[in-house]
Amino acid sequence: MRILLVKTSSLGDVIHNLPVVSDVRRAFSEAQIDWLVEESFVDIPQLHPGVRAVIPVALRRWRKSLLKADTWQEMREFYATLRRESYDVVVDTQGLLKSALLTRLARGGRAGYAVASAREPVAALFYNATFTVAKDQHAVQRNRKLAAAALGYVLSDVSAPDYGLAISEIPTVPATPAARNTVLLLTATSRADKLWPEAHWQALGCAFATRGLMCLLPSGNSVERARATRLAQAIPGAVALPPLSLRELASYCAAARLVVGVDTGLVHLAAAMGRPTLALFCASNPALTGVLAGEGCADSAINLGMQGAPPGVAEVLAAAQPWL
């Protein structure tokens, strides 16, 4: 059986789709699974040994340069690559118009969410087969249930997802003092209302420092780097990390004693890797998109706070105590 999974973005959503690969391989051991994903996230599906090939797409970049000849050449090359393989089933677990249109371009039967279940109902018009999956459950479970319905297998255990990440494929963490005694502080996220106050981060980091732990602060854009630098200067021994690739960030997650982060893709990556993880929620619902640990790691990921009620420093420290 040849299967194409369509889950293009964002980072957290891509990570939430990894258990689908494990489920499919468990049901169909000989299945050939390809994955269509935004070019900036190709590292994630590549870490799952059950994925045969990753097909990158650059919608985010192309829409910024639609008038350039190079863009149209890239789009033609992408289309040729996508059409090279004929699939038994193309499963769109994203449920957006853009993902449905990409699904329509592929060769094969198309499956996705029904109108009542898709994030953008119009997406359902582009599938050959649609399935109703309740929206009031975690994104990981929605992905898994859709794929099971589309491919005709029964989930053996919906409570314990297997993210299937091949940790051995993650490069060794770059040399840092006390690399095994680090706490990764993920302070950046895509929306301002999801941020945790800098004063809280400073207090938390200082508390970790008094326990002999080194706080590492990754960042992406210039605004995030400025915040990471301010916090590193205020927390004894803390380090603001330079810009890193996803694989490099995964190596820091794998080496950390503890990962603490706001609602962002990297905190989901840490949880998927089985690292002790605390996710801080300020403006979103953790019941739907919170960190969800995988098989054998049920107690390693904890969600704190909720929409409109972010956690306090004392609550975070109390939750971290068993790992300190």
C-alpha positions as CSV (number, residue, x, y, z in Angstrom):
1,M,0.0,0.0,0.0
2,R,1.3,3.4,-1.0
3,I,0.1,6.3,1.2
4,L,0.8,10.0,1.1
5,L,0.2,12.0,4.3
6,V,-0.5,15.7,3.9
7,K,0.3,17.8,7.0
8,T,2.3,20.8,5.9
9,S,2.5,23.1,9.0
10,S,3.0,24.3,11.6
11,L,5.7,22.7,13.7
12,G,3.4,21.5,16.5
13,D,0.8,20.2,14.0
14,V,3.5,18.3,12.1
15,I,4.7,16.7,15.4
16,H,1.1,15.8,16.3
17,N,0.9,13.8,13.0
18,L,3.9,11.6,13.7
19,P,1.8,8.9,15.5
20,V,-0.2,8.4,12.3
21,V,2.9,6.9,10.7
22,S,3.4,4.5,13.6
23,D,-0.2,3.5,13.5
24,V,-0.1,2.8,9.8
25,R,3.1,0.8,10.0
26,R,1.6,-1.2,12.8
27,A,-1.5,-2.0,10.8
28,F,0.3,-2.4,7.4
29,S,3.9,-3.4,7.9
30,E,4.8,-3.2,4.2
31,A,3.1,0.2,3.7
32,Q,5.2,2.8,1.8
33,I,4.5,6.2,3.5
34,D,5.4,9.5,2.0
35,W,4.8,12.9,3.6
36,L,4.0,16.3,2.1
37,V,5.3,19.1,4.4
38,E,6.4,22.7,4.3
39,E,10.1,23.0,3.5
40,S,11.1,24.5,6.9
41,F,9.7,21.4,8.7
42,V,11.2,18.5,6.6
43,D,13.5,17.5,9.5
44,I,10.5,16.3,11.6
45,P,9.0,13.6,9.4
46,Q,12.6,12.6,8.4
47,L,13.2,11.6,12.0
48,H,10.5,8.9,11.8
49,P,12.0,5.7,10.3
50,G,8.5,4.7,8.9
51,V,8.5,7.6,6.4
52,R,9.9,6.6,3.0
53,A,10.2,10.0,1.4
54,V,9.5,13.6,2.4
55,I,8.1,15.9,-0.3
56,P,8.8,19.6,0.6
57,V,6.5,22.4,-0.5
58,A,7.2,26.1,-0.2
59,L,3.8,27.8,-0.1
60,R,4.9,30.2,2.6
61,R,7.9,31.4,0.6
62,W,6.2,31.2,-2.9
63,R,3.3,33.5,-1.9
64,K,5.8,36.2,-1.1
65,S,7.4,36.1,-4.6
66,L,4.6,35.1,-7.0
67,L,5.9,37.5,-9.7
68,K,9.3,35.9,-9.9
69,A,10.2,33.5,-12.7
70,D,12.2,31.3,-10.3
71,T,9.1,30.8,-8.1
72,W,7.0,29.5,-11.0
73,Q,9.9,27.2,-12.0
74,E,10.0,25.8,-8.5
75,M,6.3,25.3,-8.5
76,R,6.5,23.3,-11.7
77,E,9.2,21.2,-10.3
78,F,7.2,20.6,-7.2
79,Y,4.2,19.5,-9.2
80,A,6.3,17.1,-11.3
81,T,7.7,15.6,-8.1
82,L,4.3,15.2,-6.5
83,R,2.8,13.6,-9.6
84,R,5.7,11.2,-10.1
85,E,4.1,8.6,-7.6
86,S,0.6,7.2,-7.7
87,Y,-0.8,6.5,-4.3
88,D,-3.5,4.2,-3.1
89,V,-4.7,6.9,-0.6
90,V,-3.8,10.5,0.0
91,V,-4.8,11.4,3.6
92,D,-5.1,15.1,4.5
93,T,-5.1,15.4,8.3
94,Q,-4.8,19.2,8.2
95,G,-8.3,20.0,6.9
96,L,-7.5,23.4,5.4
97,L,-8.3,24.7,2.0
98,K,-4.6,24.9,1.1
99,S,-3.9,21.4,2.2
100,A,-7.0,20.1,0.4
101,L,-5.8,21.8,-2.8
102,L,-2.4,20.1,-2.4
103,T,-4.2,16.8,-1.8
104,R,-6.1,17.4,-5.0
105,L,-2.9,17.8,-7.0
106,A,-1.6,14.3,-5.9
107,R,-2.4,11.1,-7.8
108,G,-4.6,8.8,-5.9
109,G,-7.8,8.5,-3.8
110,R,-8.2,11.5,-1.5
111,A,-9.5,11.3,2.1
112,G,-10.0,13.9,4.7
113,Y,-12.3,15.4,7.3
114,A,-16.0,15.8,6.7
115,V,-17.5,19.3,6.5
116,A,-18.4,19.2,10.2
117,S,-14.9,18.1,11.2
118,A,-12.6,20.1,9.0
119,R,-10.9,23.3,10.3
120,E,-12.1,24.9,7.1
121,P,-15.3,23.2,5.9
122,V,-14.7,24.0,2.2
123,A,-11.7,21.6,2.3
124,A,-14.1,18.6,2.4
125,L,-15.2,19.4,-1.2
126,F,-11.9,18.2,-2.5
127,Y,-11.8,14.7,-1.1
128,N,-13.2,11.4,-2.5
129,A,-14.0,10.1,1.0
130,T,-14.7,12.1,4.1
131,F,-15.0,11.1,7.7
132,T,-16.5,12.7,10.8
133,V,-14.1,13.1,13.8
134,A,-15.2,15.0,16.8
135,K,-13.5,18.3,17.3
136,D,-13.5,18.2,21.1
137,Q,-10.5,16.0,21.4
138,H,-6.8,16.3,21.2
139,A,-5.2,17.0,17.8
140,V,-3.1,13.9,18.0
141,Q,-6.1,11.7,18.5
142,R,-8.1,13.5,15.7
143,N,-5.2,12.8,13.3
144,R,-5.0,9.1,14.3
145,K,-8.8,8.5,14.1
146,L,-9.0,10.1,10.7
147,A,-6.2,8.0,9.3
148,A,-7.6,4.8,10.8
149,A,-11.0,5.5,9.3
150,A,-9.6,6.5,5.9
151,L,-7.3,3.4,5.7
152,G,-9.6,0.9,7.4
153,Y,-7.8,-0.2,10.5
154,V,-8.6,-0.2,14.2
155,L,-6.5,1.8,16.6
156,S,-5.1,-0.6,19.2
157,D,-4.6,2.2,21.8
158,V,-5.9,5.7,21.4
159,S,-4.4,6.8,24.8
160,A,-0.7,6.2,24.1
161,P,0.6,7.6,20.8
162,D,3.9,6.4,19.4
163,Y,5.7,9.3,17.9
164,G,8.3,7.0,16.5
165,L,11.2,9.5,16.6
166,A,14.5,7.9,15.9
167,I,16.6,9.6,18.6
168,S,19.7,8.1,17.2
169,E,19.3,10.2,14.1
170,I,19.5,13.4,16.1
171,P,23.0,14.9,16.1
172,T,24.9,15.1,19.4
173,V,24.3,18.3,21.3
174,P,27.0,20.9,20.7
175,A,29.5,21.1,23.5
176,T,28.3,23.2,26.4
177,P,29.3,23.2,30.1
178,A,27.3,20.7,32.1
179,A,25.3,19.6,29.0
180,R,23.4,17.1,31.0
181,N,22.5,19.6,33.6
182,T,20.6,22.0,31.5
183,V,17.1,23.4,31.4
184,L,15.8,24.5,28.0
185,L,13.5,27.6,28.3
186,L,11.3,28.0,25.3
187,T,10.1,31.6,25.7
188,A,9.0,32.3,22.1
189,T,5.7,31.6,20.4
190,S,3.8,32.7,17.3
191,R,1.2,34.9,19.2
192,A,1.8,37.6,21.7
193,D,-1.1,36.4,23.9
194,K,0.6,33.1,24.3
195,L,3.7,34.6,25.9
196,W,4.6,34.2,29.5
197,P,5.8,37.4,31.3
198,E,9.5,38.0,31.2
199,A,9.5,38.7,34.9
200,H,8.2,35.1,35.4
201,W,10.9,33.6,33.2
202,Q,13.5,35.6,35.1
203,A,12.3,34.3,38.5
204,L,12.0,30.8,37.2
205,G,15.4,30.8,35.7
206,C,17.0,32.2,38.8
207,A,15.4,29.5,40.8
208,F,16.8,26.9,38.5
209,A,20.3,28.5,38.7
210,T,20.3,28.3,42.5
211,R,19.8,24.5,42.0
212,G,22.9,24.4,39.9
213,L,21.1,24.1,36.5
214,M,22.2,26.0,33.4
215,C,19.3,27.7,31.5
216,L,19.5,27.7,27.7
217,L,17.3,30.0,25.7
218,P,16.9,29.4,22.0
219,S,15.3,32.0,19.7
220,G,14.3,32.5,16.1
221,N,13.8,36.1,14.9
222,S,15.4,39.3,16.1
223,V,12.6,40.0,18.6
224,E,12.9,36.6,20.2
225,R,16.7,36.9,20.3
226,A,16.5,40.2,22.1
227,R,14.2,38.7,24.7
228,A,16.5,35.6,25.1
229,T,19.5,37.9,25.5
230,R,17.8,40.0,28.2
231,L,16.8,37.0,30.1
232,A,20.2,35.4,29.8
233,Q,21.8,38.5,31.2
234,A,19.4,38.5,34.2
235,I,19.7,34.7,35.0
236,P,23.0,33.6,36.5
237,G,24.9,31.3,34.1
238,A,22.2,31.3,31.5
239,V,23.1,31.2,27.7
240,A,21.1,32.7,24.8
241,L,21.7,30.2,22.0
242,P,22.5,31.2,18.5
243,P,20.1,30.5,15.6
244,L,19.8,26.7,15.2
245,S,18.2,24.2,12.8
246,L,15.4,22.0,13.9
247,R,17.7,19.0,14.2
248,E,20.1,21.1,16.4
249,L,17.2,22.2,18.6
250,A,16.1,18.6,18.9
251,S,19.6,17.7,20.1
252,Y,19.3,20.3,22.9
253,C,15.9,18.9,23.8
254,A,17.3,15.4,24.0
255,A,20.1,16.5,26.3
256,A,18.1,18.7,28.6
257,R,17.2,17.5,32.1
258,L,14.0,19.6,31.8
259,V,12.2,21.6,29.1
260,V,9.9,24.4,30.0
261,G,8.0,26.3,27.3
262,V,5.0,28.2,26.2
263,D,2.5,26.9,23.6
264,T,5.0,26.4,20.8
265,G,6.1,23.7,18.4
266,L,9.4,23.0,20.2
267,V,7.6,22.1,23.5
268,H,5.6,19.5,21.6
269,L,8.9,18.2,20.1
270,A,10.4,17.8,23.6
271,A,7.3,15.9,24.8
272,A,7.3,13.7,21.7
273,M,10.9,12.8,22.5
274,G,10.0,11.7,26.0
275,R,11.8,14.5,27.8
276,P,10.5,15.9,31.0
277,T,8.4,18.8,29.7
278,L,6.3,21.5,31.2
279,A,4.0,23.4,28.8
280,L,2.7,26.8,30.0
281,F,-0.7,27.8,28.6
282,C,-1.9,31.4,28.6
283,A,-4.3,31.8,25.7
284,S,-5.1,28.4,24.3
285,N,-6.8,25.2,25.4
286,P,-4.4,22.4,26.4
287,A,-7.2,19.8,26.2
288,L,-7.0,20.3,22.4
289,T,-3.4,21.2,21.7
290,G,-1.5,20.5,24.9
291,V,1.6,18.4,25.2
292,L,0.9,14.7,25.0
293,A,3.5,12.2,26.0
294,G,4.1,9.0,24.0
295,E,4.2,5.4,24.9
296,G,6.0,4.6,28.1
297,C,6.3,8.3,29.0
298,A,2.9,9.1,30.3
299,D,4.1,11.2,33.3
300,S,6.9,13.1,31.4
301,A,4.7,15.9,29.9
302,I,2.6,18.2,32.0
303,N,0.3,21.1,30.9
304,L,0.0,24.0,33.2
305,G,-2.5,26.9,33.0
306,M,-5.3,27.4,30.5
307,Q,-6.8,30.1,28.3
308,G,-7.1,33.3,30.4
309,A,-5.4,31.7,33.4
310,P,-1.6,31.3,33.0
311,P,0.3,29.5,35.6
312,G,2.4,31.3,38.2
313,V,6.1,30.8,39.0
314,A,5.4,28.8,42.1
315,E,3.1,26.4,40.3
316,V,5.8,25.8,37.6
317,L,8.5,25.2,40.2
318,A,6.3,22.8,42.1
319,A,5.5,20.8,38.9
320,A,9.3,20.7,38.1
321,Q,10.3,19.5,41.5
322,P,10.3,15.7,40.8
323,W,12.8,16.2,38.0
324,L,15.1,18.6,40.0
